[in-house]
Amino acid sequence: MSRVLNFSAGPSAIPLAVLERAQAEFTDYHGLGFSIMEVSHRGKVFEELHNNAIAKVREFYNIGDDYAVLFLQGGATLQFAQIPLNIYAGGVAEYANTGVWTQKAIKEAKIQNINYKVVASSEDVKFDHIPKVEFSDNADYGYICSNNTIYGTQYSTLPSPKCPLVVDSSSDLLSREIDFKAHNIGLFYGGAQKNAGPAGITIVIVKKDLAARVKDSVPTPLRYTTQIEANSLANTPPTFGIYMFDLVLDWIKEQGGLSAINKINMQKAAMIYNQIDSSSFYRGFAKKDSRSLMNVSFTTDNAELDMKFVKEAEENSMIGLKGHRILGGLRASIYNAVSLDDLKTLCEFMREFERKNG
Ligand SMILES: *Cc1c(COP(=O)(O)O)cnc(C)c1O
C-alpha cells in the first residue's frame, strides 16, 4: 500500500487506523451481516452508535445536559444563516471579522436585516492576525471563528464574554480542550471534513436556552429546537458520516484525548514554524502571536518557486500544499491525522528545496 502524506486543508487526512476499521466493517458491521449505511436511522444498531458518539463529544468537551449535541447537514455554511435565524433576540449581534469565513457569516446577518455590529477586524492587514476582541455584555451573542483556515491564524485562547459566545470551530474541532463554561460558549460548531472525518456532517453544540429563543416564523427544518427535540432525527441524518465521526472520536481517545492531541499538535506546529523562522527563504504569513496550530500559510515570496515547491512535493508523495487561491503561496494543513513523522518528512523536504533553490 502506498499512502501519500496529506496536507490538504479540507476535506483532509483521516487517520489510517480509522479508514482501515471502516474498510474492515464496510460490508459487515459488527458481524451483523449488513453495512451501517443500509439500516434505519431509527433502528437499535444506529441509535446506539449515534448516542455513543454524542456521549463521547460530551465527555471530550466536558459539557452537561444544558447543551444539545446535534449532527446536522448543510455544512458550516448553513450555520452562518441558521445562527442569526435562531438565536438573534432583537438586540445586537456582534461579530469579530478574521477572514473569509466570518465575512460570510456577517453577510448572512446582513441579509436577515438584523442589528449586527462588527466589533473587531483585521481586514485592513489582510487578516494576518487575530485582533483584540471585546463583546458587549448584553449582546445577543458574540461571534468568532476560532481558526482561520485560509490565513493560518487561530485564537490561542478564546474570548470569555458575558454574552453567549458563538464559535465556528470547523478547522480546529477536537484539536484541543475547550472550557465551555469559562468562555461562556452558547454555540460551538464545525463541519467534520477538516479535522474530524468526512464531509457531510456538521457538529453543532448549542445551549438549549439559546435555541429556545427561536421565533415562530422560522421554518421547522431550520430550527435547532426541531432537532433537539428529535435527537437529530427529525429527518434522516448523515448516518455514514456519523459513523466515521464516531470512529475518529475513538481514535482520539486512543491517542489520550484532547489534551494529548493538543500536545502533539503543538510539537508539530513548532517544528514547521521553526523551519520557517530559521530560514530567510520562507516567510510565514500569520503574525507570531496569532499562528494556527492547524494551518500553516507561508511562501517563498516567489510565485514560480511556490509552484515548483508544490509540484516537487507531489513528486515526493506530499499533497495539498498549494495555498488558498485568495492568499496564494503555500499552506500546510497539519490536522490531528497528520503525524509528527509526516511533519519531519515535510521539514526535510523544505530544507532540501531551500538548499537547491535558495
Ligand atoms: C471550511 C470552513 C467552512 C465552510 O465549511 P463548509 O462545510 O464547506 O460549509 C466554514 N468555516 C471554516 C472555519 C472553515 O474552515
PDBQT file of the ligand as one rigid body, heavy atoms in Angstrom, charges set to zero:
ROOT
HETATM    1  C1  LIG A 401     -14.258  25.087   5.579  1.00  0.00    +0.000 C 
HETATM    2  C2  LIG A 401     -14.772  26.063   6.518  1.00  0.00    +0.000 A 
HETATM    3  C3  LIG A 401     -16.106  26.499   6.487  1.00  0.00    +0.000 A 
HETATM    4  C4  LIG A 401     -17.084  26.056   5.429  1.00  0.00    +0.000 C 
HETATM    5  O1  LIG A 401     -17.416  24.725   5.590  1.00  0.00    +0.000 OA
HETATM    6  P1  LIG A 401     -18.487  24.020   4.640  1.00  0.00    +0.000 P 
HETATM    7  O2  LIG A 401     -18.671  22.707   5.311  1.00  0.00    +0.000 OA
HETATM    8  O3  LIG A 401     -17.874  23.925   3.282  1.00  0.00    +0.000 OA
HETATM    9  O4  LIG A 401     -19.721  24.828   4.632  1.00  0.00    +0.000 OA
HETATM   10  C5  LIG A 401     -16.523  27.401   7.442  1.00  0.00    +0.000 A 
HETATM   11  N1  LIG A 401     -15.691  27.851   8.386  1.00  0.00    +0.000 NA
HETATM   12  C6  LIG A 401     -14.402  27.461   8.447  1.00  0.00    +0.000 A 
HETATM   13  C7  LIG A 401     -13.511  27.988   9.508  1.00  0.00    +0.000 C 
HETATM   14  C8  LIG A 401     -13.904  26.559   7.511  1.00  0.00    +0.000 A 
HETATM   15  O5  LIG A 401     -12.620  26.168   7.561  1.00  0.00    +0.000 OA
ENDROOT
TORSDOF 0
